[in-house]
Amino acid sequence: MKKEKIKDQYVLQTSEHHGMPRRDFFKVLGGGIFIFFRPWGALDLTGTPAVQARGVPKDYNAFLRIAEDGTITCYTGKIEMGQGIITSLPQMMADELNVSVEKIKIIMGDTDICPWDQGTWGSQSTRIFGQLMRTATAEARGALMELGSAKLGVPVSQLIVKDGVVTDTKDPKKTVSYAQLAEGKRIEKFLDVKPSMEDFTKYKEIGKSYNRKDSLLKVTGEAKYTGDMKLPGMVFARILRPPSHATKLTSVDYSAAEKIAGTKVVRDGDFIAVLNESRDKADEAIVKIKAEYSFKELPVNDKTIYEYMVKADSTVTSVKSTGDIEAGQKLCDKVFDSEYHDPYVAHVAIETHSALAQLENGKMTVWAATQSPFGLREGIMRELGMAADKVRVITPFVGGGFGGKGEFQQGVEAAKIAKLSGKPVMLVWTREEEFFYDTFHPAGVIKVKSGIDKTGLIKFWDYNVFYSGTRGADALYEIPNIHISHHSQKNGSSPVHQFGTGAWRAPNNNTNTFAREVQIDVMAAAAGMDPLEFRRKNLKDEHLLGCLKAVADKFGYVTGKAPSGRGIGVAIGSDAGAWVAHIAEVKVDKKTGKVEVVRITCAQDMGLCINPEGATIQMEGCITMGLGYTLGEEVLFEGGKILTLSLDAYKIPLFSWLPKIETVILDRKNEPPQGGGEPAIIAIGAVVANAIFDATGARLYRMPMTPERVLEALKKV
Amino acid sequence: MEETIKFQLNGKKTESLIDPKQTLLWALRNHFGLTGTKFGCGMGFCGACTVLIDNEPVRSCQLSVGDTAGKNIITVEGLANDGKLHPVQKAFVEHDALQCGFCTPGMIMNATGLLIKNPAPSVQQIKEGMENNLCRCGAHMRIIEAVQTASKEMKGGK
């Protein structure tokens, strides 16, 4: 199965939404009060890669149900992968319905009973979906009040609602509960909802810290992830994989595999899988297959990719153009021309891509570790030629996604094998498969030319991205002359990326923030100014200035000109509607080139913060994960062959890497909530690079900043 | 070829007819239905499959079920006592020392083994002891805090 092909088809074939007929919906769910609404008319797709900007659903979908027993359930196509919306979404609903958070259930990622959703990514769950849901919840309260009014025979204006009970304010004995209102009914309300701005300070639950709702299940081992499911007669599958991308199977002999007790081989063209009730036996069988491939020589590796990108015949898109670059350059006292490199980086969720598929009475049910249950359903419909009502995807707990589980190849594969074998099939990718088929954070080159006048004001900014995307490419600073361009794959030209690339936590932004913030630092040093002061001087954005002040206060920042020898760096950024500023302190061993990050402080302005505890956890996670791409993570490859296929060859952050982490969330109760799962990761590369410069005078233009690269940079000081 | 293997599993004497060459990891998950022990890499690098064998944290993907005959195996399901969470589990909940939760059982088992050996570890010793258990969500700081809290509680209460 070729990934690129799937992506193309995906865009073409998903413009129509395949909703579940409402009749069937009620059959599954039963009675109660249903608040249906059509949320996506107002959906802001800014920041969503084009490939994900799918068609919007045409029919209504249930979002919220008050059941006959009074339980309130939110049905959402979003999924929980650790980011914590299982806790924060109910918080957003609780206030509107005036019930405690514990009373609200949340059912996620089941395509038969949840509303269509494009996928869980882009920090959209709170800032877009949550806002719509909160508005819908307010409508639900309105409906309950009307029902209560009819039942009690008093006007709505005379009623209050508290803890799931509607009460007559004039006669508090007159009450009716949500359960009583919903009993024996099937009430449907249909709404077109647009998110509304309002006074968030009135809320009680929103803004309160809650511990994770799912932790008890997760510490006892009871939480069920896809691989933990089991069905009668279930077999484990392993799939024959090529040793490299861009290969073709030329011969295969699986007779030895079939000799392993209990093994069955299934085949559909070049797609070959072994099945066994024992996973160990399936592992044993798969390596017994003798397969030969023809290779396509690919002219690039992890070292030459950057030059290859710059020289490639690309489509050049102007992202932003204001003022006049040449005129701006004439105003400058100093001009800086730099090139930044960022490699391919893997997602490395600890749970590998997993799926369990069962075909029963013509219906395919697939449990899958995915960020896109509806995407997977559509993938199965397409690949297996099945109708929407014949495919159901259920998403158990997901063991980390970070963008990598927006792809769902394993779910389609499991479904295919279930169909070929007639058995329930469990497919849990090996770590090697996980690295091989990962849709990496794309490698990229960024060329920046910029300049300052004698007073230290930036006068022009010529910023050109090659193949790594433009999310986070905004200049952010107050610059009169700006040009931003993106060089991307030209139709008909040979592909520059040799394997799948995709969204990786704060897609593109880690690369762009690295380039921008190091370039800013280069200019600050040349201007002989403190890097924080230089930023302040060139910024007008109140959010970013607010973050800078907050982070400096928390860190106890003392002004100094870099390189000061202290090893302190500054960087800022913006992602998913939120703003961040970081200060880091590092120690550099000049003999070995090893960088130790001692301390990172981060201030984040994310508008109204729904669950400060959850948001803080996400910030800490971002900072820790960010150290990986900053200091060590890099996918090595030669042509189509991925060389880093194990957790030994590809190192992610370890306990010993951990700096002292401090976080501040700015108090912004009067502003709408923004994304929180991604912003704090974007500036880690830059803040560490700038701290290395401050420590040593060595400037790094390339991630990750391995000891060898640090030593190399030190030679140039 | 299946054989009868006897061992202690989560406090219970267990006798099972099983292929002794099967890895302990898949035997636990598939044969005994103890799916708290996770598959993360199958090569001993990630620690998601960590269980205690005779109080030692061990990677269950790296040994066969036959090797565990006569031994005392504890998985994450066997830590809580009469519905009461083990201090390490409790501390993980209190500190929100997890996100996706997939590495959590391995972290908890490894931390429990660490505290059996060293009931009052320093932060540096916790880092060293937990070093090769991988977490991608970045819960490291909270995991260290949770281990410290559990250490205090275990010294006081057990």
Interface residues (C-beta under 8 A of the other chain):
Chain A: M81 G82 Q83 G84 N211 R212 D214 S215 L216 L217 K218 V219 T220 G221 E222 A223 K224 Y225 G227 D228 K230 S278 R279 D280 D283 V348 A349 I350 E351 T352 F397 V398 G399 G400 G401 F402 V428 T430 R431 E613 I617 Q618 E620 G621 C622 I623 T624 M625 S646 L647 D648 I652 P653 L654 F655 S656 L658 I661
Chain B: D19 K21 Q22 T23 W26 R29 N30 G33 L34 T35 G36 T37 K38 F39 G40 C41 G42 M43 F45 C46 A48 T75 V76 E77 L79 A80 L85 Q89 F92 V93 E94 D96 L98 Q99 C100 G101 F102 C103 T104 P105 I108 I126 K127 E128 M130 E131 N132 N133 L134 C135 R136 C137 G138 A139 H140 M141 R142 I143 I144
